[in-house]
Structure formats: C-alpha cells, structure tokens
Amino acid sequence: MTTANVKFSAHTATRSGPVDWRRLLARQGTIASLFLLVAGFSIASPDVFATRINLLNVLNQAAILLIISAGLTVCLVMGLYDLSISALATVGNYAICALLLSQGAEPHVWLSIAGVLAVCAVVGVASGAIVSYLGVSAFIETLAMGSILTGVVLGYSDSRTIIGGIPDAFLALGQQNTLGVPNPVWVMVVVVAALWLLLEHTQTGRNLYAIGGNAEAAKLSGIAVKRYALLALGISAVCAGIGGMIAAANLGAGRPTGVGDAYLLNAFAASFIGASTLRPGQFHILGTLVGVLIIGVINNGLSVIGVPTFWQYIVQGVLLIVALFGAGVMSGRKA
C-alpha cells in the first residue's frame, strides 16, 4: 500500500463516524487535566511555579509517593489491597537510621540498605503467604500487619526519634543531586521503570493481570495463582521500605511513627486516578505516574499561590472519590 493509499484510508476512517468524545475523555482526560493544572499554576505564579527549580522540586516531592504507589499498583493489578505500606515505610525509615548508627564510625551504607529491604521483603512475603494459603482477606491481613509493625517499631524505639549521627553517605541519597537532578528522582525512575517492564513486558506481569481479571480462569489455565500474592505483596513492601528510607535520608532523622501515614491515602488516590488513565478500569504504572504528578502539582501549586494547607487535604479526598467513581464506571462499561 502506497503512502497516498494510507492517507486516503485514514481519511476515510475518520469520516466513517463521529469521534467518541466520552471514550477519548476517559482515556486522555487525566493527562489533559495534568497539563491544564501545570498551565494554570504557571499563569498564576510564573515567577515561582513555572521555573526549572520548582518543577524539579515537584518531582523530588513526588518521588517517595510514586515509589510507594508503584509498588501498591502491582498489588492492585491482581486485586489485592495493601494497607501495610504506611507501617512499612515507617519501618524502613526508622530501621535504616538505627542500623547505620549501630555500626559506629564506618557504617556499611549499601549493606544496611539491602538488609532493611530484605526485612521488608520478608514481611511482604509473609503477608502474601497468609493471604494465599490461609485464606485471609488481604485488606484485613495487611491492616493487621501494619498494626503489628507499628507496635514493634514503637516498642523497639521506646518512641524516641533518631536525630543526628547519620552518615553523610546515606544522607546524600535524599539531599544531593546527580547531573542536576535530585537523587530521589533517580531512585524513582529506576523503580518505576523496573515495575513498568515487569508488568508490561514479562510473562509474570501478564499473569498478574490475568489473575486480577479472573483468578479462577487463571488457575485453570495453569498459573500458580497463590504464589503471585507473595510476589505482589513482597514488591509492595520493598517499595514502601525504599520510600521510608529516602524520607529518612531527606530529613536526616528516623521517626518511629507517622512516617508513612501521609502516603497511604495519596498512594491509593494516585493508583485509582491511574486506573482512569489511558486504559480505563485497569491499574497500570504509567497511569499511577500521572496520578502522582497530578497530586504533586496540585499540592505544590496550591502552596505556591498561598492556599491554606487544609485545602490540600480536601482536594486529595475529592480526587480519591472522583477517581474511584471514574474507575468504577469505566470498569463497568468495559464489562
């Protein structure tokens, strides 16, 4: 087929029927909203919001949330709700600081990071085993696991915050730049790229989507359904731990409580916004990225133009309701 024929075919297809604006809006509406938000805040505060420094600041502020949300998305893909991510972020935050301080003058930073992530992975896999092999609801199990972890950290720490004495090699992870880009953003890029490849370009990812679509059919097709809960909750736990450690590096402190609380609602909001993006009714990493950026732009933009902080919480709650409604409607329409 020649180029002319291709152009003619495309033109004919365009004229064959009206554009389905509702479907187009469902797929592209959140992306358009993101651009409109950026444009609106840029017009409202061109000297502050629309600067390279502030846009990098938006990405830096969104990095931890996106890492945690991406891990949660893997669980949501197969229909699991992980409510332990808040407590796991706190575990990562406090454990890394306590471990680094316990090593004296020459801490092994990367070995310590690996150790904390291993602990988080074990917790996530244990949750997956309880969900899969004991038949406990993921919603209830992860809620209970979060409560257990909170109690363990509070008991071990005696409710005391770690301030000072944390090695510079670790603080650089959250406070310094590489090639002009904050280090948390680089970590975010690596994590998000890895999970995107996992879900979109591997057999494991296809199996996760198959289980989320119909677990019984996936089981009949030969997929070891029970094992995938261990994988999904393990990944979510590791991502929450990474987020908590970056928060520790950024603040230069290890807190035994409350670190992950700020990310729990927003992680679900971002994931459900993502389920209304590009592939309505389906969770996916690129959609979650858009959801996190929308939340980050709104929070930063409202702060820049001087809107009171309480409005940020109101907007986040409204966003979650709208995202849940939109994802539910589009999921039902697909069915």
Secondary structure, 3 states (H helix, E strand, C coil): CCHHHHHHHHHHHHHCCCCCHHHHHHHHHHHHHHHHHHHHHHHHCCCCCCCHHHHHHHHHHHHHHHHHHHHHHHHHHCCCCCCCHHHHHHHHHHHHHHHHHCCCCCCCHHHHHHHHHHHHHHHHHHHHHHHHHHCCCHHHHHHHHHHHHHHHHHHHHCCCCEECCCCHHHHHHHHCEECCEEHHHHHHHHHHHHHHHHHHHCHHHHHHHHHHHCHHHHHHCCCCHHHHHHHHHHHHHHHHHHHHHHHHHHHCEECCCCCCHHHHHHHHHHHHHHCCCCCCCCCCHHHHHHHHHHHHHHHHHHHHCCCCHHHHHHHHHHHHHHHHHHHHHHHHHHC
